[in-house]
């Protein structure tokens, strides 16, 4: 009798564990997200990044015609029941360029903070990375792109032209090559983002020499 009772109790607890595990997984499954950039226009903005984080904040991104605009990215994270997910760890939310041209230092593009009580976080602080990209920027959450959003119009360039996450003589050689090819425009070296490679770009490049990931 006791044997049967104990067996039934164990079977019940086992089923309860399976149900609880399934329910918990369904509760957070996703996550679902929507993200957007503060700038409402259709142009692609460009953000200067450095491996040591010495580049521009996202609200200092440059327009293709000159001047700056606010490229701050805001993410709203929700679960399968459309409820906000608070306290989601910032380390599990980061930015990538669609073509992989933005090369990341470890943790270099994670969100500024965990999600708040409304399931929201943002990217405003300077990023840490190198390389260059002229494609869409996407938010990754635990390795997946949240549903409902296709990316934002944000490009990147960096004095770390050769994408090895340190600005050194190798990058100087590449910048000099672009600087003296007057008839050929190279986005990767247009750090001032005015459509031409000139002394304004040199003024941005020179102080960056020696920058590397922390």
Backbone as a printed PyTorch tensor [residue, N CA C, xyz], in Angstrom:
tensor([[[  0.8290,  -1.2000,   0.0000],
         [  0.0000,   0.0000,   0.0000],
         [  0.8690,   1.2590,   0.0000]],

        [[  1.8270,   1.2560,   0.9810],
         [  2.7180,   2.4130,   1.0560],
         [  3.5730,   2.5330,  -0.2000]],

        [[  3.9310,   1.3520,  -0.7610],
         [  4.7470,   1.3670,  -1.9750],
         [  3.9930,   2.0210,  -3.1250]],

        [[  2.7020,   1.6480,  -3.2580],
         [  1.8940,   2.2430,  -4.3150],
         [  1.7110,   3.7490,  -4.0980]],

        [[  1.5020,   4.1220,  -2.8010],
         [  1.3040,   5.5420,  -2.4940],
         [  2.5680,   6.3410,  -2.8270]],

        [[  3.7100,   5.7790,  -2.4300],
         [  4.9750,   6.4760,  -2.7110],
         [  5.2300,   6.5860,  -4.2090]],

        [[  4.8850,   5.5380,  -4.9570],
         [  5.0660,   5.5630,  -6.4050],
         [  4.1820,   6.6200,  -7.0510]],

        [[  2.9280,   6.6840,  -6.5750],
         [  2.0040,   7.6760,  -7.1130],
         [  2.4810,   9.0910,  -6.8050]],

        [[  3.0020,   9.2730,  -5.5740],
         [  3.4920,  10.6000,  -5.1870],
         [  4.6850,  10.9960,  -6.0580]],

        [[  5.5940,  10.0300,  -6.2910],
         [  6.7710,  10.3160,  -7.1100],
         [  6.3650,  10.6350,  -8.5420]],

        [[  5.3890,   9.8870,  -9.0640],
         [  4.9200,  10.1500, -10.4280],
         [  4.2860,  11.5240, -10.5310]],

        [[  3.4990,  11.8930,  -9.5040],
         [  2.8650,  13.2080,  -9.4930],
         [  3.9030,  14.3160,  -9.4800]],

        [[  4.9350,  14.1650,  -8.6160],
         [  5.9770,  15.1910,  -8.5300],
         [  6.7490,  15.2970,  -9.8370]],

        [[  6.9810,  14.1520, -10.4810],
         [  7.6810,  14.1630, -11.7650],
         [  6.8850,  14.9280, -12.8160]],

        [[  5.5830,  14.6420, -12.8830],
         [  4.7240,  15.3470, -13.8400],
         [  4.6680,  16.8320, -13.5430]],

        [[  4.6300,  17.1730, -12.2430],
         [  4.5970,  18.5790, -11.8440],
         [  5.8690,  19.2980, -12.2800]],

        [[  7.0070,  18.6130, -12.1320],
         [  8.2720,  19.2100, -12.5550],
         [  8.2850,  19.4550, -14.0620]],

        [[  7.8070,  18.4710, -14.8310],
         [  7.7620,  18.6200, -16.2840],
         [  6.8480,  19.7740, -16.6710]],

        [[  5.6660,  19.8410, -16.0440],
         [  4.7210,  20.9090, -16.3420],
         [  5.2980,  22.2740, -15.9960]],

        [[  5.9220,  22.3550, -14.8140],
         [  6.4960,  23.6330, -14.3740],
         [  7.5900,  24.0860, -15.3170]],

        [[  8.4210,  23.1120, -15.7330],
         [  9.5000,  23.4540, -16.6550],
         [  8.9570,  23.9530, -17.9840]],

        [[  7.9320,  23.2670, -18.4870],
         [  7.3250,  23.6620, -19.7580],
         [  6.6700,  25.0190, -19.6510]],

        [[  5.9600,  25.2470, -18.5480],
         [  5.2780,  26.5250, -18.3540],
         [  6.2830,  27.6600, -18.2380]],

        [[  7.3620,  27.4110, -17.4730],
         [  8.3730,  28.4680, -17.3030],
         [  9.0190,  28.8020, -18.6380]],

        [[  9.2730,  27.7650, -19.4260],
         [  9.8810,  28.0190, -20.7380],
         [  8.9290,  28.8200, -21.6260]],

        [[  7.6520,  28.4790, -21.5870],
         [  6.6780,  29.2000, -22.4120],
         [  6.5320,  30.6320, -21.9500]],

        [[  6.6990,  30.8430, -20.6400],
         [  6.4890,  32.1780, -20.0860],
         [  7.5220,  33.1650, -20.6070]],

        [[  8.7630,  32.7000, -20.8190],
         [  9.8060,  33.6080, -21.2760],
         [ 10.1650,  33.3480, -22.7350]],

        [[  9.4760,  32.4070, -23.3720],
         [  9.8580,  32.0250, -24.7310],
         [  9.8080,  33.2310, -25.6460]],

        [[ 10.7790,  33.3010, -26.4540],
         [ 10.9890,  34.4490, -27.3150],
         [ 12.4500,  34.8570, -27.1820]],

        [[ 12.7670,  35.9640, -26.5090],
         [ 11.7890,  37.0030, -26.1840],
         [ 11.3900,  37.7740, -27.4420]],

        [[ 10.2920,  38.4740, -27.3420],
         [  9.8500,  39.3250, -28.4400],
         [ 10.3510,  40.7390, -28.1860]],

        [[ 10.6760,  41.4360, -29.2270],
         [ 11.1770,  42.7750, -29.0180],
         [ 10.8730,  43.7030, -30.1680]],

        [[ 10.8470,  44.9660, -29.8570],
         [ 10.7540,  46.0220, -30.8560],
         [ 11.8210,  47.0470, -30.5310]],

        [[ 12.5620,  47.4460, -31.5370],
         [ 13.5660,  48.4730, -31.2850],
         [ 13.5490,  49.4840, -32.4140]],

        [[ 14.0170,  50.6650, -32.0960],
         [ 13.9750,  51.7500, -33.0660],
         [ 15.0930,  52.7330, -32.7690]],

        [[ 15.3890,  53.5640, -33.7530],
         [ 16.3920,  54.6050, -33.6160],
         [ 15.6960,  55.9450, -33.4410]],

        [[ 16.2900,  56.8180, -32.6410],
         [ 15.6550,  58.1090, -32.3630],
         [ 15.4800,  58.9400, -33.6280]],

        [[ 16.4530,  58.8990, -34.5300],
         [ 16.3630,  59.6930, -35.7580],
         [ 15.2660,  59.1300, -36.6570]],

        [[ 14.2840,  59.9320, -37.0620],
         [ 13.1540,  59.4110, -37.8310],
         [ 13.3460,  59.4230, -39.3460]],

        [[ 14.4420,  59.9740, -39.8170],
         [ 14.6350,  60.1320, -41.2630],
         [ 14.9860,  58.8320, -41.9590]],

        [[ 15.1110,  58.9020, -43.2800],
         [ 15.4000,  57.7350, -44.0960],
         [ 16.8900,  57.5830, -44.4280]],

        [[ 17.7010,  58.6000, -44.1220],
         [ 19.1240,  58.4940, -44.4030],
         [ 19.8000,  57.5080, -43.4500]],

        [[ 20.9000,  56.9450, -43.9080],
         [ 21.7540,  56.1500, -43.0330],
         [ 22.6760,  57.0840, -42.2590]],

        [[ 22.6620,  56.9900, -40.9490],
         [ 23.6040,  57.7190, -40.1160],
         [ 24.8880,  56.9040, -39.9910]],

        [[ 25.9770,  57.5870, -39.6190],
         [ 27.2590,  56.9070, -39.4390],
         [ 27.8190,  57.2420, -38.0660]],

        [[ 28.2430,  56.2010, -37.3500],
         [ 28.8000,  56.3740, -36.0090],
         [ 30.2800,  56.0330, -36.0140]],

        [[ 31.0840,  56.9190, -35.4350],
         [ 32.5130,  56.6700, -35.2780],
         [ 32.7360,  55.8260, -34.0270]],

        [[ 33.4300,  54.6840, -34.1960],
         [ 33.7130,  53.8070, -33.0590],
         [ 35.2150,  53.6020, -32.9260]],

        [[ 35.6550,  53.3560, -31.7080],
         [ 37.0510,  53.0530, -31.4180],
         [ 37.1140,  51.8500, -30.4830]],

        [[ 38.1800,  51.0710, -30.5500],
         [ 38.2710,  49.9040, -29.6780],
         [ 38.2470,  50.2340, -28.1880]],

        [[ 38.7310,  51.4090, -27.8150],
         [ 38.7640,  51.7740, -26.3950],
         [ 37.5250,  52.5390, -25.9480]],

        [[ 36.5320,  52.6690, -26.8100],
         [ 35.3210,  53.4020, -26.4440],
         [ 35.4570,  54.9090, -26.5690]],

        [[ 36.4970,  55.3650, -27.2480],
         [ 36.7260,  56.8000, -27.3850],
         [ 36.0220,  57.4400, -28.5670]],

        [[ 35.1210,  56.7090, -29.1990],
         [ 34.3730,  57.2730, -30.3210],
         [ 33.1950,  58.1010, -29.8630]],

        [[ 32.2460,  58.3020, -30.7400],
         [ 31.0990,  59.1640, -30.4380],
         [ 29.9680,  58.4000, -29.7510]],

        [[ 29.2140,  59.1310, -28.9260],
         [ 27.9540,  58.5890, -28.4320],
         [ 26.9810,  58.4580, -29.5970]],

        [[ 25.9560,  57.6470, -29.4060],
         [ 25.0220,  57.4390, -30.5010],
         [ 24.2280,  58.6870, -30.8470]],

        [[ 24.0880,  59.6180, -29.9150],
         [ 23.3810,  60.8550, -30.2450],
         [ 24.2840,  61.8550, -30.9580]],

        [[ 25.5000,  61.4100, -31.3040],
         [ 26.4330,  62.2420, -32.0620],
         [ 26.7540,  61.6200, -33.4240]],

        [[ 25.8730,  60.7390, -33.8960],
         [ 26.0740,  60.1320, -35.2260],
         [ 25.9930,  61.2040, -36.3000]],

        [[ 26.6230,  60.9330, -37.4340],
         [ 26.7000,  61.9530, -38.4770],
         [ 25.7740,  61.6260, -39.6490]],

        [[ 25.1980,  62.6720, -40.1860],
         [ 24.3700,  62.5710, -41.3850],
         [ 25.2550,  62.5270, -42.6290]],

        [[ 24.8050,  61.9050, -43.7050],
         [ 25.6240,  61.8560, -44.9210],
         [ 25.8760,  63.2260, -45.5350]],

        [[ 25.0060,  64.1770, -45.2500],
         [ 25.1610,  65.5240, -45.7930],
         [ 25.9270,  66.4470, -44.8500]],

        [[ 26.4260,  65.9010, -43.7290],
         [ 27.1030,  66.7090, -42.7320],
         [ 26.1980,  67.0000, -41.5600]],

        [[ 26.7870,  67.3460, -40.4390],
         [ 26.0070,  67.5860, -39.2310],
         [ 25.7370,  66.2850, -38.4820]],

        [[ 25.1220,  66.4170, -37.3120],
         [ 24.8940,  65.2590, -36.4660],
         [ 23.4030,  65.0010, -36.2660]],

        [[ 23.0990,  63.7790, -35.8250],
         [ 21.7230,  63.3920, -35.5240],
         [ 21.7570,  62.3380, -34.4190]],

        [[ 20.6170,  62.1500, -33.7830],
         [ 20.5160,  61.2440, -32.6410],
         [ 20.1880,  59.8300, -33.1100]],

        [[ 21.1690,  58.9230, -32.9880],
         [ 20.9680,  57.5320, -33.3950],
         [ 20.7170,  56.6070, -32.2010]],

        [[ 20.3660,  57.1750, -31.0500],
         [ 20.0940,  56.3490, -29.8700],
         [ 19.0760,  55.2580, -30.2130]],

        [[ 19.3930,  54.0280, -29.8310],
         [ 18.5300,  52.8760, -30.1030],
         [ 17.8260,  52.4650, -28.8160]],

        [[ 16.5150,  52.3030, -28.8860],
         [ 15.7080,  51.8820, -27.7420],
         [ 15.0690,  50.5360, -28.0430]],

        [[ 15.1410,  49.6220, -27.0680],
         [ 14.5760,  48.2830, -27.2070],
         [ 13.4960,  48.0620, -26.1570]],

        [[ 12.3510,  47.5470, -26.5910],
         [ 11.2780,  47.1060, -25.6950],
         [ 11.2120,  45.5890, -25.7910]],

        [[ 11.3950,  44.9210, -24.6590],
         [ 11.4510,  43.4670, -24.6300],
         [ 10.2110,  42.9170, -23.9290]],

        [[  9.5450,  41.9400, -24.5800],
         [  8.3180,  41.3630, -24.0280],
         [  8.3810,  39.8450, -24.0820]],

        [[  7.5470,  39.1980, -23.2640],
         [  7.4730,  37.7390, -23.2830],
         [  6.3270,  37.2800, -24.1770]],

        [[  6.0300,  35.9900, -24.1450],
         [  5.0080,  35.4260, -25.0280],
         [  3.6110,  35.9350, -24.7170]],

        [[  3.4110,  36.4980, -23.5260],
         [  2.1050,  37.0300, -23.1380],
         [  2.0140,  38.5300, -23.3710]],

        [[  3.0350,  39.0760, -24.0590],
         [  3.0960,  40.5020, -24.3740],
         [  3.3360,  41.3660, -23.1390]],

        [[  3.8210,  40.7540, -22.0660],
         [  4.1770,  41.4970, -20.8640],
         [  5.6400,  41.9070, -20.9330]],

        [[  5.9860,  43.0800, -20.4040],
         [  7.3920,  43.5070, -20.4190],
         [  8.2620,  42.5600, -19.5970]],

        [[  9.4910,  42.4090, -20.0220],
         [ 10.4600,  41.5820, -19.2950],
         [ 11.4240,  42.5170, -18.5670]],

        [[ 11.2430,  42.7170, -17.2570],
         [ 12.1420,  43.5980, -16.5110],
         [ 13.4270,  42.8680, -16.1190]],

        [[ 14.4640,  43.6520, -15.8660],
         [ 15.7330,  43.1330, -15.3340],
         [ 16.4100,  42.1160, -16.2560]],

        [[ 16.1180,  42.1910, -17.5350],
         [ 16.8210,  41.3110, -18.4720],
         [ 18.2660,  41.7990, -18.5470]],

        [[ 19.2550,  40.9140, -18.3810],
         [ 20.6530,  41.3580, -18.2440],
         [ 21.2000,  42.0290, -19.4940]],

        [[ 21.8550,  43.1390, -19.2890],
         [ 22.4000,  43.9190, -20.4040],
         [ 23.4030,  43.1220, -21.2320]],

        [[ 24.1110,  42.1810, -20.5730],
         [ 25.1130,  41.3890, -21.2730],
         [ 24.5050,  40.5070, -22.3600]],

        [[ 23.1970,  40.2610, -22.2790],
         [ 22.5290,  39.3960, -23.2520],
         [ 21.8210,  40.1820, -24.3510]],

        [[ 22.1220,  41.4720, -24.4600],
         [ 21.5470,  42.3180, -25.5110],
         [ 22.6800,  43.1390, -26.1210]],

        [[ 22.8610,  43.0190, -27.4280],
         [ 23.9680,  43.7410, -28.0510],
         [ 23.6420,  44.0790, -29.4980]],

        [[ 24.4920,  44.9400, -30.0840],
         [ 24.3310,  45.3800, -31.4660],
         [ 25.3170,  44.6470, -32.3720]],

        [[ 24.8800,  44.4060, -33.6080],
         [ 25.7500,  43.8780, -34.6570],
         [ 25.3860,  44.5580, -35.9700]],

        [[ 26.3530,  44.6430, -36.8730],
         [ 26.0370,  45.0590, -38.2390],
         [ 25.6640,  43.8160, -39.0290]],

        [[ 24.7440,  43.9600, -39.9560],
         [ 24.2690,  42.7960, -40.7040],
         [ 25.3690,  42.1050, -41.4980]],

        [[ 26.3570,  42.8710, -41.9540],
         [ 27.4280,  42.2720, -42.7600],
         [ 28.6350,  41.8660, -41.9270]],

        [[ 28.5790,  42.0560, -40.6070],
         [ 29.7070,  41.7040, -39.7600],
         [ 30.8740,  42.6600, -39.8600]],

        [[ 30.6870,  43.7850, -40.5590],
         [ 31.7760,  44.7370, -40.7330],
         [ 32.1600,  45.4730, -39.4650]],

        [[ 31.2240,  45.5930, -38.5180],
         [ 31.5520,  46.1550, -37.2070],
         [ 32.1540,  45.0260, -36.3800]],

        [[ 33.4490,  45.1470, -36.0580],
         [ 34.1540,  44.1260, -35.2970],
         [ 34.1380,  44.5400, -33.8270]],

        [[ 33.7420,  43.6240, -32.9540],
         [ 33.4420,  43.9760, -31.5730],
         [ 34.5600,  43.6010, -30.6140]],

        [[ 34.8910,  44.5080, -29.7050],
         [ 35.6170,  44.1310, -28.5070],
         [ 34.6550,  43.3440, -27.6140]],

        [[ 35.1860,  42.5800, -26.6730],
         [ 34.3220,  41.8050, -25.7930],
         [ 33.3920,  42.7410, -25.0210]],

        [[ 32.0800,  42.5280, -25.1780],
         [ 31.1070,  43.3740, -24.5040],
         [ 31.0230,  44.7790, -25.0610]],

        [[ 31.5780,  44.9860, -26.2470],
         [ 31.7110,  46.3460, -26.7680],
         [ 30.4370,  47.0000, -27.2330]],

        [[ 29.3830,  46.2220, -27.4590],
         [ 28.1330,  46.8240, -27.9390],
         [ 26.9280,  46.3810, -27.1010]],

        [[ 27.1580,  45.9600, -25.8610],
         [ 26.0220,  45.5570, -25.0280],
         [ 25.2090,  46.7840, -24.6220]],

        [[ 23.9720,  46.5380, -24.2050],
         [ 23.0690,  47.6330, -23.8320],
         [ 23.6390,  48.4410, -22.6740]],

        [[ 23.1670,  49.6660, -22.5450],
         [ 23.6490,  50.5350, -21.4790],
         [ 23.2540,  50.0340, -20.0970]],

        [[ 22.1410,  49.2980, -20.0040],
         [ 21.6550,  48.8360, -18.6990],
         [ 20.7430,  47.6280, -18.8950]],

        [[ 20.4380,  46.9360, -17.7910],
         [ 19.3970,  45.9160, -17.8200],
         [ 18.0710,  46.5800, -18.1940]],

        [[ 17.1120,  45.7850, -18.6580],
         [ 15.8020,  46.3680, -18.9470],
         [ 15.1610,  46.8750, -17.6610]],

        [[ 14.4140,  47.9700, -17.7660],
         [ 13.7540,  48.5400, -16.5950],
         [ 12.4110,  47.8380, -16.3550]],

        [[ 11.6060,  48.3930, -15.4610],
         [ 10.3340,  47.7580, -15.1100],
         [  9.3730,  47.6830, -16.2910]],

        [[  9.6200,  48.4880, -17.3150],
         [  8.7780,  48.4740, -18.5090],
         [  9.3780,  47.6140, -19.6310]],

        [[ 10.4560,  46.8950, -19.3180],
         [ 11.1080,  46.0520, -20.3070],
         [ 11.9360,  46.8170, -21.3140]],

        [[ 12.3820,  48.0150, -20.9650],
         [ 13.0890,  48.8720, -21.9220],
         [ 14.5560,  49.0560, -21.5420]],

        [[ 15.3770,  49.1670, -22.5690],
         [ 16.7690,  49.5650, -22.4070],
         [ 17.1710,  50.3550, -23.6440]],

        [[ 18.4180,  50.8570, -23.6740],
         [ 18.8320,  51.6740, -24.8140],
         [ 20.3290,  51.5590, -25.0390]],

        [[ 20.7450,  52.0590, -26.1840],
         [ 22.1560,  52.2020, -26.5340],
         [ 22.4150,  53.6790, -26.8210]],

        [[ 23.1630,  54.3110, -25.9480],
         [ 23.5730,  55.7070, -26.1080],
         [ 25.0840,  55.8490, -25.9550]],

        [[ 25.6680,  55.1020, -25.0430],
         [ 27.0960,  55.2250, -24.7510],
         [ 27.9460,  54.8280, -25.9520]],

        [[ 29.1660,  55.3760, -26.0660],
         [ 30.0560,  54.9780, -27.1660],
         [ 30.2760,  53.4690, -27.1740]],

        [[ 30.3970,  52.9100, -28.3620],
         [ 30.6470,  51.4820, -28.5220],
         [ 32.1530,  51.2270, -28.5570]],

        [[ 32.5330,  49.9780, -28.3310],
         [ 33.9480,  49.5870, -28.3950],
         [ 34.1190,  48.5690, -29.5210]],

        [[ 34.8010,  48.9950, -30.5700],
         [ 34.9910,  48.0990, -31.6950],
         [ 35.7890,  48.7650, -32.7900]],

        [[ 35.8160,  48.1230, -33.9480],
         [ 36.5410,  48.6580, -35.0850],
         [ 35.8830,  48.2110, -36.3790]],

        [[ 36.5860,  48.4340, -37.4940],
         [ 36.0520,  48.0510, -38.7870],
         [ 35.1050,  49.0850, -39.3590]],

        [[ 34.3290,  48.6840, -40.3480],
         [ 33.3940,  49.6100, -40.9790],
         [ 32.2510,  48.8180, -41.5880]],

        [[ 31.0920,  49.4350, -41.6670],
         [ 29.9010,  48.7660, -42.1840],
         [ 28.9750,  49.7930, -42.8040]],

        [[ 28.3560,  49.4080, -43.9190],
         [ 27.3660,  50.2550, -44.5840],
         [ 26.0460,  49.5100, -44.7640]],

        [[ 25.7340,  48.6440, -43.7970],
         [ 24.4750,  47.8990, -43.8290],
         [ 23.6560,  48.2320, -42.5870]],

        [[ 22.4980,  47.6020, -42.4520],
         [ 21.6490,  47.8190, -41.2910],
         [ 22.3260,  47.3280, -40.0120]],

        [[ 21.9390,  47.9250, -38.9070],
         [ 22.3550,  47.4780, -37.5820],
         [ 21.1890,  46.7720, -36.9200]],

        [[ 21.4650,  45.6270, -36.3000],
         [ 20.4110,  44.8510, -35.6530],
         [ 20.7290,  44.6630, -34.1730]],

        [[ 19.6690,  44.5000, -33.3860],
         [ 19.7970,  44.1570, -31.9710],
         [ 19.7260,  42.6460, -31.8410]],

        [[ 20.6480,  42.0840, -31.0840],
         [ 20.6380,  40.6580, -30.7880],
         [ 20.2870,  40.4620, -29.3080]],

        [[ 19.4190,  39.5020, -29.0510],
         [ 19.0320,  39.1670, -27.6790],
         [ 19.3080,  37.6900, -27.4780]],

        [[ 20.2900,  37.3890, -26.6360],
         [ 20.7070,  35.9980, -26.4180],
         [ 20.9740,  35.2930, -27.7500]],

        [[ 21.5360,  36.0280, -28.6870],
         [ 21.9350,  35.4500, -29.9560],
         [ 20.8840,  35.4640, -31.0360]],

        [[ 19.6750,  35.9230, -30.7240],
         [ 18.6050,  35.9580, -31.7240],
         [ 18.1390,  37.3900, -31.9170]],

        [[ 17.6980,  37.7040, -33.1290],
         [ 17.1410,  39.0230, -33.3830],
         [ 15.6750,  39.0280, -32.9590]],

        [[ 15.2800,  39.9460, -32.0690],
         [ 13.8680,  39.9820, -31.6690],
         [ 12.9480,  40.1170, -32.8660]],

        [[ 11.8210,  39.4530, -32.8020],
         [ 10.8610,  39.5310, -33.8930],
         [ 10.2890,  40.9460, -34.0150]],

        [[  9.6870,  41.2350, -35.1300],
         [  8.9450,  42.4610, -35.4150],
         [  9.8170,  43.6210, -35.8880]],

        [[ 11.1320,  43.4930, -35.8580],
         [ 11.9960,  44.5990, -36.2610],
         [ 13.0480,  44.1010, -37.2410]],

        [[ 13.3290,  44.9050, -38.2630],
         [ 14.2250,  44.4800, -39.3340],
         [ 15.5990,  45.1410, -39.2920]],

        [[ 15.8440,  45.9970, -38.3380],
         [ 17.1310,  46.6810, -38.2720],
         [ 16.9640,  48.1850, -38.4110]],

        [[ 17.9970,  48.9240, -38.0420],
         [ 17.9590,  50.3880, -38.1230],
         [ 19.0650,  50.8640, -39.0560]],

        [[ 18.8720,  52.0740, -39.5800],
         [ 19.7960,  52.6280, -40.5870],
         [ 20.9890,  53.2990, -39.9070]],

        [[ 21.9000,  52.4590, -39.4350],
         [ 23.0870,  52.9820, -38.7630],
         [ 24.3210,  52.2740, -39.3000]],

        [[ 25.2540,  53.0610, -39.8610],
         [ 26.5390,  52.5620, -40.3540],
         [ 27.6280,  52.8460, -39.3240]],

        [[ 28.7910,  52.2670, -39.5560],
         [ 29.9320,  52.4580, -38.6550],
         [ 31.2060,  52.6260, -39.4650]],

        [[ 32.1060,  53.4670, -38.9540],
         [ 33.4850,  53.4040, -39.4080],
         [ 34.3970,  53.6920, -38.2240]],

        [[ 35.6880,  53.3700, -38.4000],
         [ 36.6230,  53.4150, -37.2830],
         [ 38.0360,  53.6030, -37.7990]],

        [[ 38.8760,  54.3440, -37.0640],
         [ 40.2930,  54.3960, -37.4040],
         [ 40.9620,  53.0230, -37.3700]],

        [[ 40.3160,  52.0370, -36.7490],
         [ 40.8030,  50.6540, -36.8360],
         [ 40.3430,  50.0870, -38.1760]],

        [[ 40.9870,  50.5170, -39.2350],
         [ 40.5350,  50.2020, -40.5910],
         [ 40.7030,  48.7170, -40.9130]],

        [[ 41.7860,  48.0990, -40.4380],
         [ 42.0480,  46.7060, -40.8050],
         [ 41.3690,  45.7030, -39.8650]],

        [[ 40.5690,  46.1780, -38.9400],
         [ 39.6740,  45.3580, -38.1260],
         [ 40.3960,  44.4050, -37.1720]],

        [[ 41.5970,  44.7960, -36.6860],
         [ 42.2900,  43.9310, -35.7350],
         [ 42.1550,  44.4540, -34.3020]],

        [[ 41.3000,  45.4530, -34.1190],
         [ 40.9460,  46.0090, -32.8040],
         [ 42.1030,  46.7200, -32.1180]],

        [[ 43.0060,  47.2620, -32.9150],
         [ 44.0210,  48.1950, -32.4190],
         [ 44.3510,  49.1610, -33.5550]],

        [[ 44.4870,  50.4330, -33.2150],
         [ 44.8220,  51.4470, -34.2280],
         [ 46.3330,  51.6280, -34.2170]],

        [[ 46.9820,  51.2190, -35.3010],
         [ 48.4380,  51.2480, -35.3400],
         [ 48.9360,  51.5890, -36.7450]],

        [[ 50.2070,  51.2980, -37.0050],
         [ 50.8040,  51.6710, -38.2850],
         [ 50.1540,  50.9740, -39.4700]],

        [[ 49.5770,  49.8160, -39.2640],
         [ 48.8630,  49.1470, -40.3470],
         [ 47.6810,  49.9920, -40.8100]],

        [[ 47.0190,  50.6070, -39.8550],
         [ 45.8940,  51.4780, -40.2010],
         [ 46.3700,  52.7950, -40.8020]],

        [[ 47.5110,  53.2850, -40.3420],
         [ 48.0860,  54.5010, -40.9220],
         [ 48.3290,  54.3020, -42.4150]],

        [[ 48.8760,  53.1400, -42.7780],
         [ 49.1560,  52.8580, -44.1870],
         [ 47.8690,  52.8210, -45.0100]],

        [[ 46.8180,  52.2280, -44.4620],
         [ 45.5520,  52.1510, -45.1910],
         [ 44.9060,  53.5300, -45.3200]],

        [[ 44.9810,  54.3100, -44.2520],
         [ 44.4140,  55.6590, -44.3100],
         [ 45.1670,  56.5140, -45.3270]],

        [[ 46.5030,  56.4100, -45.3340],
         [ 47.3070,  57.1790, -46.3050],
         [ 46.9380,  56.7920, -47.7340]],

        [[ 46.7010,  55.5150, -47.9520],
         [ 46.3010,  55.0510, -49.2830],
         [ 44.9900,  55.7030, -49.7200]],

        [[ 44.0290,  55.7450, -48.8220],
         [ 42.7360,  56.3690, -49.1470],
         [ 42.8620,  57.8890, -49.2730]],

        [[ 43.7060,  58.4800, -48.4270],
         [ 43.8500,  59.9360, -48.3980],
         [ 44.4100,  60.4730, -49.7110]],

        [[ 45.3450,  59.7390, -50.3000],
         [ 46.0180,  60.2360, -51.5020],
         [ 45.3760,  59.7540, -52.8000]],

        [[ 44.3180,  58.9680, -52.7200],
         [ 43.5850,  58.5870, -53.9280],
         [ 42.4380,  59.5770, -54.1170]],

        [[ 42.7880,  60.7300, -54.6390],
         [ 41.8480,  61.8440, -54.7150],
         [ 40.5990,  61.5270, -55.5410]],

        [[ 40.7470,  60.6850, -56.5300],
         [ 39.6300,  60.4330, -57.4420],
         [ 38.7300,  59.2880, -56.9800]],

        [[ 39.1190,  58.6110, -55.8880],
         [ 38.3570,  57.4500, -55.4090],
         [ 37.9220,  57.7000, -53.9670]],

        [[ 36.6190,  57.6490, -53.7370],
         [ 36.0970,  57.8490, -52.3830],
         [ 36.0860,  56.5270, -51.6250]],

        [[ 36.5390,  56.5560, -50.3740],
         [ 36.5470,  55.3540, -49.5410],
         [ 35.8270,  55.6460, -48.2280]],

        [[ 34.6680,  55.0680, -48.0600],
         [ 33.8670,  55.2790, -46.8610],
         [ 34.6440,  54.9460, -45.5930]],

        [[ 35.4670,  53.9090, -45.6360],
         [ 36.1330,  53.4270, -44.4260],
         [ 37.0080,  54.4910, -43.7690]],

        [[ 37.4960,  55.4480, -44.5610],
         [ 38.3720,  56.4920, -44.0210],
         [ 37.6910,  57.8480, -43.8890]],

        [[ 36.4020,  57.9030, -44.1760],
         [ 35.6700,  59.1760, -44.0630],
         [ 35.1430,  59.3160, -42.6420]],

        [[ 36.0490,  59.5450, -41.6950],
         [ 35.6770,  59.5710, -40.2830],
         [ 34.8290,  60.7850, -39.9350]],

        [[ 35.0510,  61.8760, -40.6410],
         [ 34.2590,  63.0840, -40.4020],
         [ 32.9210,  63.0170, -41.1160]],

        [[ 32.7990,  62.0960, -42.0060],
         [ 31.5720,  61.7830, -42.7490],
         [ 31.0000,  62.9990, -43.4830]],

        [[ 31.8230,  63.4940, -44.4290],
         [ 31.3550,  64.6130, -45.2430],
         [ 31.4680,  64.3050, -46.7310]],

        [[ 31.6990,  63.0290, -47.0670],
         [ 31.7250,  62.6330, -48.4650],
         [ 33.0570,  62.7880, -49.1540]],

        [[ 34.0990,  63.1160, -48.4110],
         [ 35.4290,  63.2470, -48.9980],
         [ 36.4690,  62.9090, -47.9360]],

        [[ 37.6460,  62.4810, -48.3790],
         [ 38.7400,  62.1700, -47.4590],
         [ 39.6850,  63.3660, -47.4550]],

        [[ 39.7860,  64.0340, -46.3080],
         [ 40.5620,  65.2620, -46.2580],
         [ 41.1590,  65.4600, -44.8670]],

        [[ 41.6200,  66.6810, -44.6000],
         [ 42.2870,  66.9570, -43.3260],
         [ 41.3470,  66.8090, -42.1250]],

        [[ 40.0650,  66.9790, -42.3420],
         [ 39.1180,  66.7820, -41.2400],
         [ 39.1540,  65.3290, -40.7550]],

        [[ 39.3450,  64.4000, -41.6840],
         [ 39.4480,  62.9870, -41.3100],
         [ 40.7790,  62.6950, -40.6230]],

        [[ 41.8290,  63.3370, -41.0800],
         [ 43.1410,  63.1810, -40.4330],
         [ 43.0800,  63.6650, -38.9880]],

        [[ 42.3540,  64.7470, -38.7520],
         [ 42.2240,  65.2820, -37.4010],
         [ 41.5040,  64.3150, -36.4700]],

        [[ 40.6240,  63.4850, -37.0250],
         [ 39.9500,  62.4500, -36.2230],
         [ 40.8590,  61.2380, -36.0570]],

        [[ 41.5810,  60.8930, -37.1180],
         [ 42.3920,  59.6740, -37.1150],
         [ 43.6010,  59.7770, -36.1980]],

        [[ 44.3350,  60.8580, -36.2680],
         [ 45.6080,  60.9770, -35.5690],
         [ 45.4950,  60.7280, -34.0550]],

        [[ 44.5370,  61.3420, -33.3450],
         [ 44.4700,  61.0930, -31.8910],
         [ 44.0700,  59.6680, -31.5310]],

        [[ 43.5480,  58.9170, -32.4960],
         [ 43.0800,  57.5650, -32.2120],
         [ 44.2040,  56.5350, -32.2510]],

        [[ 45.3810,  56.9030, -32.7560],
         [ 46.4820,  55.9380, -32.8890],
         [ 46.8530,  55.4000, -31.5040]],

        [[ 46.9190,  54.1170, -31.3900],
         [ 47.2110,  53.4500, -30.1220],
         [ 45.9860,  52.9220, -29.4030]],

        [[ 44.7980,  53.2960, -29.8440],
         [ 43.5740,  52.8250, -29.1910],
         [ 43.4240,  51.3140, -29.3760]],

        [[ 43.0240,  50.6330, -28.3270],
         [ 42.8140,  49.1770, -28.3870],
         [ 41.7530,  48.7740, -27.3740]],

        [[ 41.3070,  47.5500, -27.4660],
         [ 40.2710,  47.0690, -26.5420],
         [ 40.8040,  47.0820, -25.1050]],

        [[ 39.9520,  47.3750, -24.1440],
         [ 40.3830,  47.3670, -22.7330],
         [ 40.8920,  45.9960, -22.3090]]])
